[in-house]
Amino acid sequence: MKFAAIPMGILLGGALSEYLFEPFVNSGTEVSSMIVRLLGNTDGTGMAIMFLCTGITGFASCMLLSRSKQVKELSMPAEQDETQAA
């Protein structure tokens, strides 16, 4: 399942960059001008926006999931095994 998502992600990423983020950069809105100051306005700025959004989303989801009780329970047996071995 996860390997089927890789080509789909590559195709979707290219389409998002070309048809959503690049026109957004050239729209002249206040948000786009702020992003242009941060990332520049050259070829590939749409891809840079996509990488920035992916990084922020990944960081935020990791921070939220690390506070989850279920995730903490998954790491507990490994910690207990280490203390018993010592």
MODELLER restraints for C-alpha pairs under 7 A, 6 or more apart:
rsr = mdl.restraints
at = mdl.atoms
rsr.add(forms.Gaussian(group=physical.xy_distance, feature=features.Distance(at['CA:17:A'], at['CA:46:A']), mean=4.83, stdev=0.5))
rsr.add(forms.Gaussian(group=physical.xy_distance, feature=features.Distance(at['CA:17:A'], at['CA:47:A']), mean=5.25, stdev=0.5))
rsr.add(forms.Gaussian(group=physical.xy_distance, feature=features.Distance(at['CA:17:A'], at['CA:50:A']), mean=6.72, stdev=0.5))
rsr.add(forms.Gaussian(group=physical.xy_distance, feature=features.Distance(at['CA:18:A'], at['CA:46:A']), mean=6.81, stdev=0.5))
rsr.add(forms.Gaussian(group=physical.xy_distance, feature=features.Distance(at['CA:21:A'], at['CA:46:A']), mean=4.57, stdev=0.5))
rsr.add(forms.Gaussian(group=physical.xy_distance, feature=features.Distance(at['CA:21:A'], at['CA:49:A']), mean=6.94, stdev=0.5))
rsr.add(forms.Gaussian(group=physical.xy_distance, feature=features.Distance(at['CA:22:A'], at['CA:45:A']), mean=6.77, stdev=0.5))
rsr.add(forms.Gaussian(group=physical.xy_distance, feature=features.Distance(at['CA:22:A'], at['CA:46:A']), mean=4.60, stdev=0.5))
rsr.add(forms.Gaussian(group=physical.xy_distance, feature=features.Distance(at['CA:24:A'], at['CA:32:A']), mean=6.49, stdev=0.5))
rsr.add(forms.Gaussian(group=physical.xy_distance, feature=features.Distance(at['CA:25:A'], at['CA:32:A']), mean=5.10, stdev=0.5))
rsr.add(forms.Gaussian(group=physical.xy_distance, feature=features.Distance(at['CA:25:A'], at['CA:36:A']), mean=6.87, stdev=0.5))
rsr.add(forms.Gaussian(group=physical.xy_distance, feature=features.Distance(at['CA:39:A'], at['CA:45:A']), mean=6.67, stdev=0.5))
rsr.add(forms.Gaussian(group=physical.xy_distance, feature=features.Distance(at['CA:65:A'], at['CA:71:A']), mean=6.95, stdev=0.5))
